[in-house]
Amino acid sequence: MDNSTHSWSTHPGLVAIGWVLAVGAAAGALSASAAADRPGTVLFGLGAVAMALAAAYGTFVRPRLTADDTGLRIRSLGGTRQLAWHEVRIRLATVRRMGRDATALEIEALSPASRSPGTPADGTDPDDDTDPDGTGLVVLGWLELGVDPRDVHDDLTALQARDPGTGESGAGEDRRAGD
């Protein structure tokens, strides 16, 4: 049995570009400030903050998704959520946006056992992204995974099929939304 761990996250080059753009926008804000251009300072300042936040997210939430024989780990700013294979349903969703088909990987948590430790059972935790009944949906696209979601779906389906407690029930099918 292969015990390798697979992980996916935003491409490091995109994160680096985000940091470069944040620094460039901050330099633009300083330049506009020196020229007494208030609207330019505000616009460049907001751009610098937005780029820095996006780049920080890509830097600190790495890897976004990790999978091995035991299950999945989904990382977010709120922490890492671990799900066993029998607790998830994986499927692809294809939506049409701006004339293009966009494919996303949907990971649905199926059981209350998937709740993070310390989370109230009634689901009242404001940082909890699950429903009170214990289900939750995480949607990941190319930007967060760094690769085509279809490739990740194939890898996850293969790993999930190896889990004796899952069988075929956890893997989902490709579905189209918005048509």
PyMOL commands that set and color helices and strands:
alter all, ss='L'
color gray80, all
select helices_A, chain A and resi 12-34+38-60+85-87+112-114+142-145+149-162
alter helices_A, ss='H'
color red, helices_A
select strands_A, chain A and resi 6-8+65-68+71-76+79-84+88-97+100-109+136-140+175-177
alter strands_A, ss='S'
color yellow, strands_A
deselect
rebuild
show_as cartoon
